[in-house]
Amino acid sequence: MKVGTPLGEYPFEFRRLERRGGGIAVVGLVAGLESSVVVTAADLAPAAKRLGPLVGTALVASYLIARRR
């Protein structure tokens, strides 16, 4: 996986998941530095709204493919 920054793209090397501050932290190395992203329950609603159409399309496509078989 790569992480985009204003300074360019760098590989992300996953290390671990941990509980942090009421959320889940994804911890790894970016350009050799330990970095983390914390996802909380408050982050899920906006993500669901943005991903909703994509998930809906994927479900319909999966149904149509399975129906053909």
N, C-alpha and C positions, 0 to 999 in steps of 0.2 A: 504494500500500500504506500502511496505517496501523500505527503502533506504539502499543500500550497501555502506559501508565505509571501510577503512583499519582497523577500530576498531570493525567491525562487522555489522550486520544488525539491523536497528532501524525502528520502525513504523513511518510513515509520516502521520500527521494529517492535512489535507487541511484546510486552513483558508479563503483565498481570492485570486482573480486575480486582478492585477493592471497594469496600464501603467507605464513603467519605462525605461528611456534611449532609446527611440525609439523601444521598444519591449514590450512584455507581460511578467510580472513576476508572477510565481506561488509561493504563499507564504503559509507557513505552519510551523508546529512544527516537529522537528526531535530531539528525545531524550530530549524533553522539551525546546529546543532552537528554536527561530524563525529563519527560513531559507528560502531562496528563490532561484529560478532558473529563469533567464531572457532568453527568446527566442526572437531572432531578425529575420528579414527577411533573413539575411546572413546565419542563421542556418537552414533555410528551405531547401535549395538546397541540402546540404549533407545528410540531413535526408531523403529527397525524393529519392535520389539515393540509399540509403541503404534499404529503405522500399519498393521501387518500385517492386522488384520481389515478395515480400510477398503480397502486395496489388493486383498485377496482378493475382497471384494464387488464392487469395480470390475471386476476381471478376469472374474468370473462374469457380471456384467451385460453387459460388452462381448461376451462369447462368445454370450450368448443373443440379443442384438440382431443380431450378425453372422449368426447361424444363421437368423434370421427372414427375412433378405434373400436 
